[in-house]
Amino acid sequence: MSQSAPLLAVNDLTVTYGGIRAVDRISFSLNEGELVALIGANGAGKSSTLRAIAGIVPIAEGDVRLAGESLRTVPAHEIPRRGLVLVPEGRRVFGELTVLDNLYLGGYTRSPEERAAGLERVFALFPRLKERASQAAGTLSGGEQQMLAIGRALMANPRVLLLDEPSLGLAPVVVEQVFDLLRRLHAEGVSMLLVEQNARMALAVADRAYVLQTGRIVMSGAAAELAASDEVRARYLGAGRLSTVPLDAPAPEPEEAR
Amino acid sequence: MTLPVLIDQLVSGLAIGGVYALVALGFALIFGVLRAAQFAHGEVYMVVAFLVLAVLPWFPALGPLQFLLVIVTAAIFGAIAGMLIERGVFRPLADAPHIAPIISTIGLMILLQNLVAYLKGSELHRFALAWPQGNVSVGPASVPVLKLVIFGTALVIPALLQVALTRTQLGRAIRATAIDAETARLMGVNTARTSLVAFAIGSALAGIAGVLVGALYGVVYSTMGVTALVKGYAATIIGGVGNLVGAVAGGLLLGLFEVFVASYVSPRWTDAIVYTLLIVLLALRPQGLVGRAIPEKL
């Protein structure tokens, strides 16, 4: 972990939807090579935070800095060029396009040589995608689509990768594969900000984590410490007696084997 | 029915069908990316035909080369008209309810028709290329070269477009914008620009169709866009909305069908029969003849 300015710094970020503060003055940081998790219940503001960083929803107040430079006024389509890419919730692959077209679009901001190198890297990481390169992305299984969504983001060779609920809607065995992949990317030194409702899995792979509740950060620290804390265990990991679980505890993970 | 007559009708049907195909392709491309019907699409076709007619006297009489020059000029005029309409009419209404651009383009349609009628008169204007095309033998028949050239143009241009859309990064970006604009932005695609480019290409196709039909019938007039829009729209529906290959196939089918109905039933009944069948087709196969079921995003 470097002692200099963090790679990604979020300061007093506020996101509003028609006057409602979905994200309320939150601050956190991601250092080079780190995997940081944002956990919290449904509606806590995790997705809004990622979408604001990626420029898809406007930043109402506060700032986001990537390697010291503000992203606040940078349009969404310029942000991948700066080195930050979001893997959106629900995978959002271009279903009617081929796997290869999807990957080429992921490298849209890169030169043809960089795209060729990126393609080699992604195919080495996901041999399955190479086998299915000419197939329409919509015909892939849910797990394969998630791999494609991550591979597509890696095509931009990002300095920071944002992942929004990568395990959502996947069968448990596929969820394991996704988290194995995150471990592997982490070992390769990819800096990642991970949003997950599956707090147990997220805390198992992350270095540090922040806990969001109704748009605010209520806890933060090393992932292992958070995973051991009684409050996190009770609220987000489903441990402890049922009576101590508050009403806004997360709903059970949806499991849809596709 | 003799073979020469049949061949002649086939060629005529493919020529006018090719024009419908280009109009339909442009309409479908714009609809796919902007998710809005461009009701003034036929007026782009009409205005470009008039503009080309206005500059035609300055074109050198180079025979076939003049024809090529006319096509390129029409494409450029069409692209410019399309970009003006995208910027002036569609962009300001991007966040407005879906009905807004429909009303606006219907207004634009009426405005352009009346403007041209006011400036140039509402009569037929002769549109003649300085290119004595003559006839050519196709089997036992002798058919006008022009019809074959029009059909050829209407095949080559969609083929080029297909290659551009599938083999280039800009083409992939246009298709990605049509499928999911937000995710395209996350990939670094400037979707405002891809929309503009798609609009320019679609309108260039309308412009080309306008001069082709002018050359085919030898006349242009201020309300010619109405028929073009209706036929192009019908071709789009036959092919399946949002399906570019289907739009071309739909246009050719419609052209052939019209010519055969006109010869074997009656020219007076052509439109009535065509549209009746269209209504039946829509009821039985809402996804079009060629298309698969339309995804919910349409």
HADDOCK unambig.tbl for C-alpha pairs under 7 A between the chains (distance, minus, plus):
assign (segid A and resid 76 and name CA) (segid B and resid 185 and name CA) 6.12 0.50 0.50
assign (segid A and resid 76 and name CA) (segid B and resid 186 and name CA) 6.49 0.50 0.50
assign (segid A and resid 77 and name CA) (segid B and resid 185 and name CA) 4.74 0.50 0.50
assign (segid A and resid 77 and name CA) (segid B and resid 186 and name CA) 6.02 0.50 0.50
assign (segid A and resid 77 and name CA) (segid B and resid 187 and name CA) 6.85 0.50 0.50
assign (segid A and resid 77 and name CA) (segid B and resid 188 and name CA) 3.97 0.50 0.50
assign (segid A and resid 77 and name CA) (segid B and resid 189 and name CA) 5.45 0.50 0.50
assign (segid A and resid 77 and name CA) (segid B and resid 190 and name CA) 5.50 0.50 0.50
assign (segid A and resid 78 and name CA) (segid B and resid 188 and name CA) 5.86 0.50 0.50
assign (segid A and resid 79 and name CA) (segid B and resid 188 and name CA) 6.98 0.50 0.50
assign (segid A and resid 80 and name CA) (segid B and resid 187 and name CA) 6.57 0.50 0.50
assign (segid A and resid 80 and name CA) (segid B and resid 188 and name CA) 5.56 0.50 0.50
assign (segid A and resid 81 and name CA) (segid B and resid 188 and name CA) 6.87 0.50 0.50
assign (segid A and resid 85 and name CA) (segid B and resid 186 and name CA) 6.88 0.50 0.50
assign (segid A and resid 86 and name CA) (segid B and resid 186 and name CA) 6.64 0.50 0.50
assign (segid A and resid 92 and name CA) (segid B and resid 183 and name CA) 6.80 0.50 0.50
assign (segid A and resid 94 and name CA) (segid B and resid 176 and name CA) 6.60 0.50 0.50
assign (segid A and resid 94 and name CA) (segid B and resid 179 and name CA) 6.60 0.50 0.50
assign (segid A and resid 101 and name CA) (segid B and resid 172 and name CA) 6.86 0.50 0.50
assign (segid A and resid 105 and name CA) (segid B and resid 172 and name CA) 6.85 0.50 0.50
assign (segid A and resid 105 and name CA) (segid B and resid 173 and name CA) 6.91 0.50 0.50
assign (segid A and resid 105 and name CA) (segid B and resid 187 and name CA) 6.35 0.50 0.50
assign (segid A and resid 106 and name CA) (segid B and resid 187 and name CA) 5.28 0.50 0.50
assign (segid A and resid 108 and name CA) (segid B and resid 187 and name CA) 6.40 0.50 0.50
assign (segid A and resid 108 and name CA) (segid B and resid 188 and name CA) 6.25 0.50 0.50
assign (segid A and resid 109 and name CA) (segid B and resid 188 and name CA) 5.94 0.50 0.50
